[in-house]
């Protein structure tokens, strides 16, 4: 799987910036959960 280009990431962030605060908070909550899960998975693999 290839990572999105920086311009693709910036477009997503700009799209999110136009959303209502509650929607942004839901998205950030989900992203934070995914990041935490990935970190825990990496720790468990040590």
N, C-alpha and C positions, 0 to 999 in steps of 0.2 A: 504494500500500500504506500503510495507516495503522499507526502505532506503537501497541503495546499500552499500555493505561493503567497508571499507576503501581501500582495495586492488583493488576493482573495480574502485573506484574513481581515485586512483593513476594510473591505467592503462589508463584511459581516459585522464588524464593530460599528461602522457607520449606520448600517441598517438598524442595529440594536439601539443606537443612541437616539433614534427617532421614535422608539417605542415608549409606552407609558412606564412610569417608574416601577409599578408592580410587576409588569411583564419582565422588565430587566432584572428585577430581583429574583424572579423564578428561574430565569436563564442562568444567572450567576450562581444561584444555589445548586443547580444541576451540575454546572461546570466545576464548582468547588468539590462536589461529591465525587465526580469522576477523577479529579486530580488526586484527591485523598486516597481513593481506591487504587490508583496507579502507584502512588508512593508506597502504600502498604504492601502491594503485590511485589514491588521491587525489594522491600525490606525482607519479606518472607522468603524471597529467592536467595538471600545471602547465606 
